[in-house]
Each structure stands twice: as structure tokens, then as C-alpha cells.
Amino acid sequence: KLQFLYFIGHTMQPPPSPPLGPKGGKGKGAGIPLFLGKRKANPDAGVIATNDAATGSKVRAVHLGYYNDPYIAKVSKIPATGIGSESPLVRRGYWARVRFVQRCIETFCAKHSTGFQVVSIGCGYDSTYFRLKESLEGLARWVDVDLPQVVSAKKRNIEDPAVLPLTEDGVYQLLPFDLREPGLPEALSKQCKVDLTLPTLCISECVLIYLRAHEGDAVLESLATSFTTISVVTYEQVNPMTPFGQKMITNLEARGCPLLSYTAYPDLDAQAARYRTAGFDTATAKDMNAVWMSLPEDERKRVSKIEILDELEEWVLIHSHYSFVCASKGTPGWDTEVFGN
């Protein structure tokens, strides 16, 4: 029954790996790995492989009616096949996750409707920009950031005739970048014309946990230092010392997906403190059980009827091991408002 952990816990976003060409994929050999002699295994392959699996779960959730997203199958090129290949827990969990991130974006938009930006780090094949584009008043720039291999594939997929016209106004940008290296704000500014003085929301779903603690800390500190007004919504695992958490660690490590900073920030208090230490004014962390209960009751009732769950105890157990952290600098109250407080 732990098989679904690899979907609800994993994000479609793999952690970035070193660029294949100079400056994140530009120059001779960009995007094409050159091997002199025996081919070496990619140490990030295990995590990269979760992209298709997790995106497939989202595609199937959309197909079954959990939420509406006419773009995810086009952006990912993954068909809605294999219904039932993962537990219904996974699809309901993805709906809750997608719905909460949408609330975070919309709440930030409402507070900064005269102009704001969104940066999604470790974006994978995420289609949120295309799904929400028309409803986000004041959106000046949206940048999806990931490692060069993923960005290259996503760029090809976006050439779909149903998607490409949505990028013609220049608001949407793709940035290949290795989060283990310094300089994310500078790359966003120079390569994607991100305005560091404009209110910006950063989305990070199961990304920092694949980095070593000091690497993730550096990312957060650079954002808090470089942006005048910055908020972050992060989805990550918590409670590594429980039997469930320990099993998750060993299973994911065996799949080549070690959770490198899981034990460094083990609970909700430690997660929130991490962001305050990094330079954010406020930070609030809640587990997924609390997030689920914060979502509109009518919507929860609707999705609960799509597929009946017999494993309600298991649902509660799983979601006590996943959390959202919302942190803010320059937008007072946003981090508690999104949780319905």
C-alpha cells in the first residue's frame, strides 16, 4: 500500500542537475551530453523519472473530473491511460495540492493586482500558467524553472498549436537553472527580465527536499535578500522519524530519490523557522490534513464522490507526513490568509 507514496509524495518537478552546456544550456554542446568513453549514469535519473509518473497521475485526475485543466496533457504529452494504476488516494491528494496552490496564487494576485510575478522552481511539466492565465489580473511575468533536460522537453511540448499562442505576449518564460548553484535571482533578472522590485510569488513543490539543507537554505536566502517583496509556497514531507517516514526514506532512496534535507527540517515548526531564518518576515506551516479541511466544503464533497475511498485512516496517516509552508516578506497576512485563518 505504500506504492502511492511515489506519486503523492513525489512531485512532477525533479531537482535541477548541472547544466549540459555553458550558462544553463547555451553554447557548444548545449542540451546534448557528450561522452568520451563509457556512458556514466546520471545521478539525478531516479528523481527525473518521477516527472512522467506524477504528471500522469495529474492527467488521470483531470480525466476523471477532479479538476479542469485542458492543457496538462498537451504540455506533458502524456495520455490519460492506465486509470486505476495508482490509488484513488493519489488523485484526490493531487486535487487538494493543486487546489491549494491555486488559492495561494489567487490570494497573492488579489493583494498585488497592479502588478506581480510568479516563479515556479522545479516546474517539470506543470501547466498552471496556461490553466490560470486569463484569471490573473496584473500578472507581469511567469517563469518556469527546471534543469535543462526538462526545460528542453517542455519547450518542445509547448509548441502544440493549442498552447503556443498563450506564450506570444512574452509573459511566460522558461529558465534552465541548477538550484545547487548560486545566482537564481540574477538569472531570473538577466535572462527572463524578472523585476526584483515587483511583488513575486515563488512556488516550490517537493524541490528543496531533494537538495542538501545548506543548498536549499541558500536558495531561500537569495530570494529573501534579492526581492523587495517575495512570498513562497512550498510543499514538502515532514515527520521523518515515524515508522511511515522511515519507510518512505528507504523506499525512495532505493529508487534513486534520496530526500536529502528531510531530517534537517523534520516538523512543521522547523519548516516555518527555516523561512524566518532565511529572511522572511512571517512563515506558517500546516500539514495536508489541515490544508484539506481548509478547502471549500462543497468542493471537498464533490471530489469525495468521484472515487470512494475505503482507506480513510491511511489518508490521514499519509497527509500527516506532507505539509505546505507559506512564507512572506512584504505581504503581511498572506501566509495565514491562504490557510483560511
Secondary structure, 3 states (H helix, E strand, C coil): CHHHHHHHCCCCCCCCCCCCCHHHHCCCCCCCCCCCCCCCCCCCHHHHCHHHHHHHHHHHHHHHCCCCCCCHHHHHCCCCCCCCCCCHHHHHHHHHHHHHHHHHHHHHHHHCCCCEEEEEECCCCCCHHHHHHHHCCCEEEEEEEECHHHHHHHHHHHCCCCCHHHHCCCCEEEEECCCCCCCHHHHHHHHHCCCCCCCEEEEEECCHHHCCHHHHHHHHHHHHHHCCCEEEEEEEECCCCCHHHHHHHHHHHHCCCCCCCCCCCCCHHHHHHHHHHHCCCEEEEEEHHHHHHHCCHHHHHHHHCCCCCCCHHHHHHHHCCEEEEEEEECCCCHHHHCCCC
